[in-house]
Amino acid sequence: MNKKLWLTYGMLTFATSTWGSAFIAGKYAVQSFEPATVAFFRFFGAVILLIPLMFVMEKNRQKPNLKDYGLFAVLGLTGIALYNIFFFLASKHAPVIKSSLFIASNPVLIVLLSALFLKETITRNNVIGLAIALSGAFFIITEGHLLSLFKLGFEPIDFVLMGAVISWALYSVVGKVVLKKFSSVESTTYAVAFGTLFLLPFALSETSWQDVQQATGTTWFAIIHMSVLVTVVSFVMYYNGIKEVGAAKASIFINVMPVSAVIMATLFLGENFTSAHAVGAALVLSGVYIGTNPRLFKKKQAGKLVKNEIA
């Protein structure tokens, strides 16, 4: 495996690990603001950083045409506005076990949509790796009690969680189309700018100036963290990963998110790190390794063919 590929996988791991901290930061932020307002402040801060970053990093950038702006608007609507409204609503109203479970199922839909619309080749390793990583994510979320999944009844909030999964899958797949023409920094900047505009009416309708003044320092720190690390740094890294290895393979790394969320919850919220979490983390990392290593099973198959020919 070449150094560039290792760097891409490292960036994808860092990006999705950082997203795990959004569960913790979001928990603090929704104590002062409504979900859409948290999302607006997060991306408003991010776009202030992204625009100058784009001008510095992309000297020879192309001017988007009307179709490009349409695609950027779709990215802003799906991955920025809708996904985050759904995500923060779930943070406030849904059990963490259920929210995490729905988000963890995201890679499955991304792989299916990538195969259908982008004609990406889905290998056996991708499927095996995804299945192992997904089982690890479920193991972490349920703390080893997989049967508890069947005890969770269907509730209205589940439609919100389904909306989050569909929104992010569309964002990942449409993003691959945009990345054929624009860099990861350009794509992220335009998507975040459109998403911020879509979130503005919601924020204005549900938040007063008094709410802004009364927000705690912890809330603002959580929002700044989500703006800088979770959005600017991680989104650019994730989009670069999609550009380098495809949406299907990049999506396998989303399973790292519940691992980091559990570790951060242990460190910052005082939650216990159990043996079930350790087993789940091992499964996730194994799944990611298998899903991103195309030569893993080929050598064994080659050896079998040689033996058959000798026989």
C-alpha positions in Angstrom: 0.0 0.0 0.0 1.5 3.3 -1.0 2.1 6.3 1.3 -0.6 8.4 -0.3 -3.2 5.8 0.4 -2.1 5.4 4.0 -2.3 9.2 4.4 -5.8 9.2 2.9 -6.9 6.4 5.3 -5.3 8.3 8.2 -7.2 11.4 7.3 -10.5 9.5 7.0 -9.9 7.9 10.4 -9.1 11.3 12.0 -12.2 12.9 10.3 -14.7 10.2 11.4 -13.1 10.0 14.9 -13.6 13.8 15.3 -17.3 13.4 14.3 -17.7 11.2 17.4 -17.0 14.3 19.5 -20.1 16.0 17.9 -22.3 13.7 20.0 -20.6 15.1 23.2 -20.5 18.8 22.0 -24.0 18.6 20.7 -25.2 17.4 24.1 -23.9 20.6 25.7 -25.0 23.0 22.8 -28.6 21.9 22.8 -28.9 22.9 26.4 -28.8 26.6 25.4 -30.2 26.5 21.8 -32.7 24.7 19.7 -31.3 22.1 17.2 -31.5 24.3 14.0 -29.8 27.2 15.8 -26.9 25.0 17.0 -26.5 23.8 13.4 -26.6 27.4 12.1 -24.0 28.8 14.5 -21.8 25.7 13.8 -21.8 26.3 10.1 -21.8 30.1 10.2 -18.5 29.8 12.1 -17.2 27.2 9.7 -18.0 29.2 6.5 -16.2 32.3 8.0 -13.0 30.1 8.1 -13.6 28.2 4.9 -14.0 31.1 2.5 -10.5 32.7 3.2 -9.0 29.1 3.3 -10.4 28.4 -0.2 -9.0 31.7 -1.6 -5.5 30.9 -0.1 -5.4 27.2 -1.1 -7.2 27.3 -4.5 -5.5 29.9 -6.6 -6.6 28.5 -9.9 -10.2 27.5 -9.0 -12.9 27.2 -11.6 -15.9 29.5 -11.6 -19.0 27.3 -10.9 -21.8 27.4 -13.5 -25.6 27.2 -12.8 -25.6 23.4 -12.7 -22.6 23.4 -10.3 -24.4 25.8 -8.0 -27.5 23.5 -8.1 -25.3 20.6 -7.0 -23.8 22.7 -4.2 -27.3 23.6 -3.1 -28.2 19.9 -2.9 -25.1 19.3 -0.8 -25.9 22.2 1.5 -29.5 21.0 1.8 -28.8 17.3 2.5 -25.4 17.1 4.3 -25.5 20.5 6.1 -29.0 21.7 6.7 -31.3 18.6 6.9 -28.7 16.2 8.3 -27.8 18.5 11.2 -31.4 19.5 12.0 -32.2 15.8 12.2 -29.0 15.0 14.1 -29.5 17.7 16.8 -33.2 16.9 17.1 -32.2 13.3 17.8 -29.6 14.4 20.3 -32.3 16.2 22.2 -35.3 13.8 21.9 -34.0 10.3 21.0 -32.2 7.7 23.2 -28.4 7.7 22.4 -28.6 3.9 21.7 -31.2 4.5 18.9 -29.5 7.6 17.4 -26.1 5.8 17.3 -27.7 2.7 15.7 -29.3 4.7 12.9 -26.1 6.7 12.2 -24.0 3.5 12.2 -26.2 2.1 9.4 -25.2 5.0 7.1 -22.4 3.1 5.2 -24.8 0.4 4.0 -27.0 3.0 2.2 -23.9 4.8 0.8 -22.5 1.6 -0.6 -25.8 0.8 -2.3 -26.3 4.3 -3.7 -22.6 4.3 -4.9 -23.1 1.1 -6.8 -26.4 2.2 -8.3 -25.7 5.8 -9.3 -21.9 6.1 -9.4 -21.3 2.6 -10.8 -18.6 2.1 -8.2 -17.2 -1.4 -8.0 -18.2 -3.0 -4.7 -15.7 -5.8 -3.9 -16.1 -8.8 -1.6 -13.7 -7.2 0.8 -15.8 -4.1 1.0 -18.9 -6.1 1.9 -17.1 -8.3 4.4 -15.3 -5.3 6.0 -18.5 -3.3 6.1 -20.4 -6.2 7.8 -17.7 -6.7 10.4 -17.4 -3.0 11.1 -21.2 -2.6 11.3 -21.5 -5.5 13.8 -18.8 -3.8 15.9 -20.7 -0.6 15.9 -23.9 -2.4 16.9 -21.9 -4.2 19.7 -20.6 -0.8 21.0 -24.0 0.9 20.8 -25.9 -2.0 22.6 -23.0 -2.7 25.0 -22.9 -6.3 23.9 -26.7 -6.9 24.3 -27.6 -7.2 20.7 -31.1 -8.6 21.5 -31.9 -5.2 23.0 -32.3 -3.9 19.4 -35.5 -5.8 19.1 -36.9 -4.2 22.2 -36.7 -0.7 20.7 -40.2 0.1 19.3 -40.8 2.3 16.3 -41.5 5.9 17.3 -42.1 9.2 15.5 -38.5 10.3 16.2 -37.3 7.3 14.1 -38.5 9.2 10.9 -36.1 12.0 11.9 -33.3 9.5 12.3 -34.1 7.9 8.9 -34.0 11.4 7.5 -30.5 11.9 8.9 -29.3 8.6 7.3 -30.8 9.3 3.9 -29.5 13.0 3.9 -25.9 11.9 4.7 -25.9 9.1 2.1 -27.2 11.6 -0.6 -24.5 14.1 0.5 -21.7 11.5 0.1 -22.9 10.3 -3.3 -23.6 13.7 -4.8 -20.3 14.9 -3.3 -18.5 12.3 -5.5 -20.0 13.9 -8.6 -19.0 17.4 -7.5 -15.4 16.3 -6.7 -14.8 15.4 -10.4 -14.6 19.1 -11.1 -13.8 20.8 -7.7 -11.4 20.3 -4.9 -12.4 19.0 -1.5 -11.9 22.6 0.0 -14.0 24.2 -2.7 -16.8 21.5 -2.4 -16.9 21.8 1.4 -16.9 25.7 1.3 -19.8 26.0 -1.2 -21.8 23.2 0.5 -21.4 24.8 3.9 -22.3 28.3 2.5 -25.5 27.0 1.0 -26.3 24.9 4.1 -25.8 28.0 6.4 -28.3 30.0 4.2 -30.9 27.2 4.4 -30.5 27.1 8.2 -30.8 30.9 8.7 -34.6 31.1 8.6 -35.0 28.3 11.2 -32.4 29.9 13.5 -34.2 33.3 13.3 -37.6 31.8 14.0 -36.6 29.9 17.1 -33.9 32.0 18.7 -34.0 35.5 20.3 -31.1 37.9 21.0 -31.7 37.1 24.7 -31.0 33.4 24.1 -27.7 34.3 22.5 -26.7 36.5 25.5 -27.7 33.9 28.0 -25.8 31.0 26.3 -23.0 29.6 28.5 -19.3 29.6 27.8 -19.5 25.8 27.5 -22.1 26.1 24.8 -20.0 28.5 22.7 -16.9 26.4 23.2 -18.9 23.3 22.0 -20.1 25.3 18.9 -16.6 26.6 18.1 -15.2 23.0 18.4 -17.9 21.8 16.0 -17.2 24.7 13.6 -13.4 24.3 13.4 -12.5 20.6 14.0 -15.8 18.7 13.3 -16.7 20.8 10.2 -13.7 22.6 8.6 -10.9 20.2 9.2 -12.9 16.9 9.1 -15.3 17.7 6.2 -12.3 18.7 4.0 -10.5 15.5 5.0 -13.6 13.3 4.4 -14.3 14.8 1.0 -10.6 14.4 0.0 -11.0 10.7 1.1 -14.1 10.3 -1.2 -12.1 11.8 -4.1 -9.2 9.4 -3.5 -10.9 6.1 -2.7 -14.6 6.5 -3.6 -17.7 7.1 -1.5 -18.3 3.4 -0.8 -14.8 2.7 0.7 -14.7 6.0 2.5 -18.1 5.3 4.1 -16.6 2.2 5.9 -14.7 4.6 8.1 -18.0 6.1 9.5 -18.0 3.1 11.8 -15.0 4.6 13.6 -17.4 7.3 14.8 -19.2 5.3 17.6 -15.8 4.0 18.8 -14.5 7.6 19.3 -17.9 8.7 20.7 -17.7 6.0 23.4 -14.1 6.8 24.3 -14.9 10.6 24.5 -18.0 9.9 26.6 -15.8 7.9 29.0 -13.2 10.8 29.2 -15.6 13.8 29.3 -18.9 12.5 30.6 -17.7 9.9 33.1 -19.3 7.0 31.3 -17.9 3.5 31.8 -15.7 1.9 29.1 -16.8 -1.8 29.2 -15.4 -5.0 27.7 -18.2 -4.9 25.2 -16.9 -1.5 24.0 -13.4 -3.0 23.6 -14.8 -6.0 21.6 -16.8 -3.7 19.4 -13.9 -1.4 18.8 -11.7 -4.3 17.7 -14.4 -5.5 15.3 -14.7 -2.0 13.8 -11.0 -1.6 13.3 -10.8 -5.1 11.8 -13.7 -4.4 9.5 -12.1 -1.1 8.3 -8.8 -3.0 7.7 -10.4 -5.8 5.7 -12.7 -3.4 3.7 -9.8 -1.2 2.6 -7.3 -3.9 1.9 -8.1 -5.4 -1.6 -5.2 -7.9 -1.5 -6.1 -9.5 1.8 -7.7 -12.7 0.4 -6.2 -12.8 -3.0 -2.9 -14.3 -1.9 -4.7 -17.3 -0.3 -6.7 -17.8 -3.4 -3.6 -17.7 -5.6 -2.0 -20.3 -3.3 -5.0 -22.6 -3.7 -4.9 -22.3 -7.5 -1.2 -23.4 -7.5 -2.0 -26.4 -5.3 -4.9 -27.4 -7.6 -2.7 -27.1 -10.7 0.1 -29.3 -9.1 -2.5 -31.9 -8.1 
